[in-house]
Amino acid sequence: MNSKGNSVLLRTALAAGLLLATSMTASAQQPRGGEQFTANLVDPAGTFGHHRSGGFGSNTAPVVIHIDHYTSDVEAGQLKGILQQKGPEALRDALWNEEAGYIRIGGGLGYPIAAARSVATDDGGRIIRLMIDRPISQREVILNTHTVDYPFAYVEIKLGAGGKGQGDFYQAAKVSLTNDNTLHIDNYSPQPLRL
């Protein structure tokens, strides 16, 4: 989504956590991409505001996720190294130059997905993780709101073998690496949005 479409949704709904699934030591070969997923984004807290998305209530919006290609193991490792050695600000700068696809919420324009990973599960399904460098609004900067400290958005989708599933959307997130070198997502909101 461009920072122009649904400004309320974009301010709150796009904060990514780095999709550094390389924190998983078992690395499966990434699919090529060219996939598109549709879902309903549900906000249990009802903070979307009012929008005209035909038939959807104020706490839901249609979502399209299009993945052009998945981030390779090498690229994901480089992003993880940036986070580990230089911190989240350098990671955000690095993600700014990446584009693996786009996400579109409601009737807005697509906003770039910086990194995308797909990991096979034992039951024949997949876990898809998406990282987005969240657009921070001018209002957030001027008012110096706490949300400016949460510059990412992160999406995790669990798909069954039949290709259907559900996911979590962390609207405004911080990312860090834990002592065992796995990615930790800290969401600004008490709970993520649901896909």
C-alpha positions in Angstrom: 0.0 0.0 0.0 1.1 3.5 -0.7 1.2 5.8 2.2 -1.7 7.5 0.4 -4.5 4.8 0.3 -6.2 3.9 3.5 -4.2 6.2 5.8 -5.7 4.8 9.0 -5.0 1.2 7.9 -1.6 2.0 6.7 -0.5 3.8 9.8 -1.6 1.0 12.0 -1.6 -2.1 9.7 1.8 -1.9 8.2 4.7 -2.5 10.5 6.9 -5.4 9.6 9.1 -7.6 11.5 12.0 -9.1 9.6 11.1 -12.3 8.0 14.3 -13.9 9.0 13.2 -17.4 8.9 16.9 -18.2 8.7 16.6 -18.3 12.5 15.3 -21.8 11.7 18.3 -23.9 11.2 16.6 -26.4 8.9 16.5 -24.5 5.7 14.1 -25.7 3.1 14.5 -24.5 -0.5 12.4 -21.5 -1.1 9.6 -21.7 -3.6 10.0 -19.5 -6.7 7.0 -17.2 -5.9 4.4 -15.9 -8.2 1.8 -16.6 -5.6 -1.2 -14.6 -4.6 -3.3 -15.0 -1.4 -6.6 -13.4 -0.4 -7.9 -13.0 3.1 -10.0 -10.9 5.4 -8.0 -8.8 7.9 -9.8 -8.8 11.2 -9.1 -6.3 13.9 -10.5 -7.8 17.2 -10.1 -4.4 18.9 -12.1 -2.5 16.1 -9.5 0.2 15.6 -9.7 0.3 11.8 -12.2 3.1 11.8 -15.0 3.4 9.2 -14.4 2.5 5.7 -16.4 1.7 2.6 -15.3 -1.8 1.8 -18.7 -3.0 0.8 -20.2 -5.6 3.1 -17.3 -5.5 5.6 -17.8 -4.1 9.1 -15.6 -1.5 10.6 -13.3 -4.2 12.1 -12.5 -6.1 8.9 -11.0 -5.4 5.5 -10.2 -7.5 2.4 -6.5 -8.2 1.9 -4.5 -9.3 -1.1 -0.9 -10.6 -0.7 1.1 -11.1 -3.9 4.6 -12.6 -3.7 6.7 -12.2 -6.8 9.6 -14.2 -5.3 10.8 -15.5 -2.0 13.8 -14.2 -0.3 16.7 -16.6 -0.7 18.6 -18.2 2.2 21.6 -16.0 1.4 19.6 -12.8 1.3 17.8 -13.7 4.6 21.2 -14.4 6.2 22.5 -11.0 5.1 19.5 -9.3 6.6 19.8 -11.2 9.8 23.5 -10.2 9.9 22.6 -6.6 9.5 20.2 -6.8 12.4 22.7 -8.7 14.5 25.7 -6.4 13.8 24.1 -3.0 13.2 20.7 -3.1 14.8 17.1 -2.5 13.7 17.6 1.0 12.1 20.2 -0.4 9.7 17.8 -3.3 9.0 15.0 -0.9 8.1 17.3 0.9 5.8 18.3 -2.4 4.1 14.6 -3.5 3.8 13.8 -0.2 2.1 15.7 -1.4 -1.0 14.1 -4.8 -1.1 10.8 -5.9 -2.7 9.5 -9.4 -2.8 5.9 -8.6 -3.6 3.1 -6.4 -2.2 0.2 -6.3 0.2 -3.0 -4.5 -0.4 -5.6 -3.8 2.3 -9.0 -2.6 1.4 -9.2 -0.6 -1.8 -5.8 1.0 -1.4 -2.7 0.6 -3.5 -0.2 -2.2 -2.9 2.6 -1.5 -0.4 5.9 -3.4 -0.9 6.7 -6.5 1.0 10.5 -6.3 1.7 11.2 -10.0 2.4 9.2 -13.2 2.1 10.0 -16.7 3.3 8.1 -20.0 3.1 8.9 -22.9 5.3 7.4 -26.4 4.8 5.7 -28.0 7.9 5.5 -31.7 8.8 1.8 -31.9 7.9 2.3 -30.9 4.3 1.5 -27.3 4.9 3.6 -24.2 5.0 4.4 -21.2 7.2 4.8 -18.0 5.2 6.6 -15.0 6.9 6.6 -11.5 5.5 8.6 -8.5 6.6 7.6 -4.9 5.7 9.3 -1.6 6.5 6.3 0.2 7.8 5.4 3.7 6.4 5.6 6.1 9.4 3.2 9.0 9.1 4.2 12.6 9.4 1.8 12.9 12.3 3.7 10.1 14.2 7.0 11.9 13.6 5.7 15.4 14.6 3.9 14.2 17.7 6.8 11.8 18.5 4.4 9.0 19.3 5.6 5.7 20.7 4.8 4.0 17.4 7.8 5.5 15.7 9.9 3.1 17.8 8.0 0.2 16.0 9.1 0.7 12.4 8.3 -2.7 11.0 5.2 -4.8 10.1 5.3 -8.6 10.3 2.9 -11.2 8.9 2.9 -14.9 9.7 0.5 -17.2 7.8 0.0 -20.9 8.6 -1.3 -22.8 5.6 -2.6 -26.4 5.7 -1.9 -28.9 2.9 -4.9 -27.7 1.0 -3.6 -24.1 0.8 -6.1 -22.6 3.3 -5.1 -21.2 6.7 -4.9 -18.2 9.0 -2.4 -15.8 10.1 -1.3 -12.9 12.4 -0.5 -9.4 11.2 1.8 -7.4 13.6 0.9 -3.8 12.6 3.7 -1.9 14.3 6.6 -4.0 15.5 10.1 -3.9 16.9 12.4 -6.8 15.9 15.4 -8.2 17.7 17.5 -11.4 18.0 17.3 -13.5 21.1 20.3 -15.1 22.8 19.7 -18.3 20.7 19.7 -16.2 17.5 16.0 -16.4 16.7 13.9 -13.5 15.6 11.8 -11.8 18.3 8.8 -9.7 17.3 7.5 -7.1 19.8 4.1 -5.8 18.7 3.0 -2.3 19.7 -0.7 -3.4 20.0 -1.7 -5.8 22.7 -2.8 -8.3 20.0 -2.1 -8.7 16.3 -4.6 -8.4 13.6 -5.9 -11.7 12.3 -5.8 -13.0 8.7 
